[in-house]
Amino acid sequence: MTNLEVYNELVADLPKLKIRANTLMTKVVKEFRKVRRFPAWQSYGYTHQKSRNKYLISFYASTAKKIDNPEIDFIGLADDTDGRVVIKWDEWCFSEDLTKGYCFIKSIGYFRGHFFSRYRERLWPNDSINPDELVCRFFTRNKRTIPIQLNDEIKRGYEQYGSFQYGMDVPDGICLTDQYYEGGDISMTEDNSNKVYIVIYRTIISKSLLSKGQANAIKIEGKEYVRDHCLEPIRKAYMKRLQNLPAHLLPPILNNK
């Protein structure tokens, strides 16, 4: 099965996952009301009846005020020769050239068992939590992911982890990854519907293990990515939309030009 086929199956299963989450909500709220300390997590396994794909349905309450309206997340599960693989799928906003705007591309993240072993070891060494809750914690705490290139300053002292060229900067640390396109490189002028960006998460290094120089280098790389691939394309798209408004609706800064 290609990664595009995997992505399409995951998306096709989503409506049933949402229905299952709704049926679980009464039980989830009841369990959250027993909790004395927040944040709190609840997770439930689910197997799609038709595709037989396996999932975790995650519920997260950051405070007691969120008990009746927890955040819901859907996480794919699979098995390979090395054990369980956790799968997340999404769409990324991407800009190849700032003069050409931006587009969306399908993406899949694969998290090997080793990744979560290191996540437990480096972030939660004193917490007795089951593997499902560990996975839920990672995704609720690390919604912001910024792709970065691992330059010499960032990689200094971490050669033992392998010859990684790319990573993901997340609030809990830096994820060392393999990243590549399936179906050819993305193009701003072609249909990208058959292309998928793959990220394989190998391990994670907590922020506490980074030197001051490494942390600063990661921050610089992250800012450059957000500026070039997120903020600037969105700004240009917004400005283009404003320019199409009738003159009497334009903001003063545009109307005066």
N, C-alpha and C positions, 0 to 999 in steps of 0.2 A: 504494500500500500504506500502510495506517495504521500508526502506531507500535505499536499493540496487536498487529497482525499481525506486524510485525517482531519484537517481543518474543517472541511465541508460537513463531515459527519458530526463533529462537535457542535457546530452551529445548528445543524438540523435537529440535534437532541435537545437544544436549549429550551424550547417551549415546554416539553415534558418535565424538564428539570424545574422550571418555574412553578408548574402546577404542583409538583411534589413538595417544593419549598412552602407553598401556601398551605398545603395540608398538614405540614409539620409545625406551622407557626404556633398553634395553641400549645402544643407540647413544649416547644422551645421557650415560650414566655413563662410557662409554669416552672421550667427548670431554672430559668434566669432569676425568678423570684426567690429561689432558695439560696442564691449566691450572696455572700457577705462582702466580697472584695471584687472591685472592678479595675481594669477591664476584664471581660469574661467571654469565653468562647463555647459554642456547642457545635458539634459536627455529626453528620449522619451519612452513612454510605447509601448509595443508590445505584441500581443496575437498570439501564434503559431496557424495556421489555423487547423492543424490536431490534436495536443495534447490538444489544448486550454489552455496550460500553459501560465502564464503571466510573463512578464519580464520588467526590465528597461534596456535600452541600454544607457550607460553613455559615454560621450565624455569629455575629459579633456585636456585643454591647459595650461601648466604651465607658459608659457611666450608668448608674441606676436609672437615669432619665431616659435611657435608650432601650429599656427592657421591652417595651411594647412595640418598638420600631427598630429592631436590630438591622445591621448591615448584612446582606446576603451575598455570598460568593459561590461560584461553581468551579470545581477543580477536577480535572480529568485524572484517571489512574490507569496505569498499564503495567505489565510485567515484562522484563527481559531477562537475559542470563545473569545479570548482576542484581536482580531483585526489582523492587517497585520503582516505577518512574512516575513522577508527578508532572502533569501537563497543564499549561495555561495558554489560552489563545486570546488574541485581541487583534485590533487594527492599529497601525501606527501612522501618524502624520509624518510625511517625509518630503524633504525638498532636496532635489539634486542640484539645482541651480537657482539662486535667489532671483534671477531675472525671469524664471518660468513658473513661479508660483509653487504650489505644493499638491500632493496627492496622498491617497491612503493606500496602505499595503497590508495584506494579511501577515500575521506573525504567530509563531508558536514557540513557547519556551518549554524545554524539557529539563527537568530537575532529577538527576540521578540520586540514588540512595546515599552516596557518599556526601553529596552536598548537604543534606539534612543532618547527617551524622556530625559534620563540622559545625553546622549551625547550632545544634544542641550543645556541642562541646564548648563553643566560643561565646555563645550568647546566653544560654540557659543551663549552665553546669549544675546549678543547685536546685533546679525545679524538676519535680517528678511529674512529667506530662507524657501522655501517650503520643505515638507518632502522628496521629491525625490532628491533634490539637497543635502540635509543633508546626505542621504544615499551615494550619489556619493562622497561627500567630505570624508566621513569616509574611503571608500575603496581606494581612490586615495592617501590619506595621510597615510594609514596604511597597506601598502603592506607587510611589514615585520611583521610576527607574530611568536613569540617564545613561545611554550608551557612551562609552569613552574608549579611546585608543590608549593602550598601556605604553606610555613612553618609558625611557630609561629611568627617570626619576621615580615613577610610580612603582616599577618592577624591582627597584633596588632592594636587595635583601630577601627577595621572594623567588629566587631562581629555582628553589627546590620544589615549587608547586608546578613547574612545567613552563614551556615556552609559549605562554599565552600572549596574544597580540591585542585582545579586546576584553573589555569588562563591562559590568553594569554597576553604576554608583547608586546605592540604595541607602535609606536612612540608617540601617543597621550595619553597613559596611561596604566592602567592595567585592562583587562577585566576579570570579575569573571564569571566562566563557569561551566557547567556540561559536563563531557567528558566520553565517553564509546564506546566500540566496539559493532557492530552488526554482527552476523555471527561467533562469536568466536574470541578469541585473535589472533593477527597476529603471523605468524610463518615464520621463515626464510627458512624452509625446505619444506613447503607445498604451494599449490596454494592459493593465497590470493584474487583471483578475485571475490569471493562472500562475501568479508568482507568489511565493511565500518566503518570508524572512525567518530563518531558523536560529534560535539561540539555545545552546546547550550549556546549562549551568553546571560547572564542575565542582567548585568549592566557594567558600565565602571567608573573607578575612574581616574580622570585626574592626570597628573604628579605633578601638583601644590598642590594637596591635600595629597601627600605622604610625610612622614617624611624622613629625611636624612637616617635613619637606614633602613626604608622600601625600599627606592630607591636603596640602596647599596645591600640589600638582594636580590631584584629582579634581579639586574645586575649579581650577582654571580650565581643565579639559571639559568639565561638565558645563561651565558657563558658555564656552564656545559652541558646544553642541546645541544647547537650548537657544542661544542667540541665532545660530545659522539655520537650524532645522525646525524650530518651533515658533519663537517670537516674531522673527522677521517675516516669514511666509504668512503667518496669521495677520500681522499688521498690514501687509501689502493687500491681502484679500479684503480686509476690513476697509482700507482706504479706497480700494477699487469700487466696493459696494457703495460707499458714501458718495463717490463721484457721480454715481448714476441716479442719485436722488434729485428731485426738483430743487431749484435754487433756494426756495424759501424754507426748505427743510435742512439745508446744509449747515453744519456747525460753523460758527463765525470764522474759525481759522481757515476753513476751505472756501467759504463764501467770499472772503476778501481777496482771493487770488485772482 
